[in-house]
Amino acid sequence: LVPQKFMTALVLPPLPERFTHAQVHDFLQACQQVLASNKVAAEVWQLPAGALVDFDSSALAVCLSLQRQAHAKSAQLQILDCPSRLRDLSTLYGVNELLAA
């Protein structure tokens, strides 16, 4: 048997049902609090997005920001339950590789 490597995951605050530019600052601040309180360097940052229904391109901008931060810490951002509309928006903006996972 080959030993299986388990990746450490950190679950970020979930994206809310409604997310626009007005929510960006508070949401990123909540994410920073979770990241600061984490004592173990997680290899995967999980961003729950299943509740996201009403949003603008700010949701995509937040995903890109978190992805950059994750890569700076040698981690990967994983968007969980990504809404199809967010995938469509990422394709429109040419950053669909962000949501490929």
C-alpha positions as CSV (number, residue, x, y, z in Angstrom):
1,L,0.0,0.0,0.0
2,V,1.1,3.5,-0.9
3,P,0.6,6.0,1.9
4,Q,-2.1,8.5,1.0
5,K,-1.2,12.2,1.4
6,F,-4.0,14.2,3.0
7,M,-4.2,17.9,2.1
8,T,-5.0,20.3,4.8
9,A,-8.0,22.5,4.0
10,L,-9.2,25.8,5.4
11,V,-12.8,26.7,5.0
12,L,-13.4,30.4,4.4
13,P,-16.6,32.2,5.2
14,P,-19.3,31.3,2.6
15,L,-20.3,33.8,-0.1
16,P,-23.8,35.1,0.9
17,E,-26.9,34.8,-1.3
18,R,-26.6,38.5,-2.3
19,F,-23.1,39.8,-3.0
20,T,-22.2,43.2,-4.6
21,H,-19.5,45.8,-4.2
22,A,-21.1,46.9,-1.0
23,Q,-20.2,43.6,0.7
24,V,-16.6,43.2,-0.5
25,H,-14.8,45.0,2.3
26,D,-16.6,43.2,5.1
27,F,-16.4,39.8,3.4
28,L,-12.6,40.1,2.8
29,Q,-12.1,41.3,6.3
30,A,-14.0,38.2,7.6
31,C,-11.8,36.0,5.4
32,Q,-8.6,37.7,6.7
33,Q,-9.8,37.0,10.3
34,V,-10.2,33.3,9.4
35,L,-6.8,33.2,7.7
36,A,-5.1,35.0,10.7
37,S,-6.6,32.6,13.2
38,N,-5.4,29.5,11.3
39,K,-2.3,28.0,12.9
40,V,-1.6,25.4,10.2
41,A,-0.5,26.3,6.6
42,A,-3.5,24.9,4.6
43,E,-2.8,23.6,1.2
44,V,-6.3,24.3,0.0
45,W,-8.6,27.2,0.8
46,Q,-12.2,26.3,0.3
47,L,-14.7,29.0,-0.5
48,P,-18.3,27.9,-0.2
49,A,-20.4,29.6,-3.0
50,G,-23.5,27.5,-3.1
51,A,-25.8,30.2,-1.6
52,L,-24.7,32.8,-4.1
53,V,-27.7,33.9,-6.2
54,D,-27.8,37.6,-6.7
55,F,-24.3,39.0,-7.4
56,D,-22.3,41.3,-9.7
57,S,-18.7,41.1,-10.9
58,S,-17.5,41.9,-7.3
59,A,-18.0,38.2,-6.5
60,L,-15.6,37.3,-9.2
61,A,-13.1,40.0,-8.1
62,V,-13.2,38.6,-4.6
63,C,-12.5,35.1,-5.9
64,L,-9.5,36.4,-7.9
65,S,-8.2,38.3,-4.8
66,L,-8.5,35.2,-2.7
67,Q,-6.8,33.1,-5.4
68,R,-3.8,35.5,-5.5
69,Q,-3.6,35.4,-1.7
70,A,-3.7,31.6,-1.7
71,H,-1.0,31.3,-4.3
72,A,1.2,33.7,-2.3
73,K,0.9,31.2,0.6
74,S,1.5,28.2,-1.7
75,A,-2.1,27.1,-1.5
76,Q,-4.9,26.6,-3.9
77,L,-8.3,28.2,-3.9
78,Q,-11.2,25.8,-4.3
79,I,-14.6,27.3,-5.0
80,L,-17.3,24.9,-3.7
81,D,-20.7,24.6,-5.3
82,C,-19.9,27.3,-7.8
83,P,-23.1,28.7,-9.4
84,S,-23.2,28.4,-13.2
85,R,-23.7,32.1,-13.6
86,L,-20.4,32.8,-11.8
87,R,-18.8,30.4,-14.2
88,D,-20.4,32.2,-17.1
89,L,-19.1,35.5,-15.8
90,S,-15.6,34.1,-15.4
91,T,-15.7,33.0,-19.0
92,L,-16.9,36.5,-20.1
93,Y,-14.0,38.1,-18.3
94,G,-11.5,35.5,-19.6
95,V,-10.6,34.1,-16.1
96,N,-12.5,30.8,-16.4
97,E,-9.4,28.8,-15.3
98,L,-10.1,30.2,-11.8
99,L,-13.3,28.3,-11.5
100,A,-12.1,25.1,-13.3
101,A,-11.6,23.2,-10.0
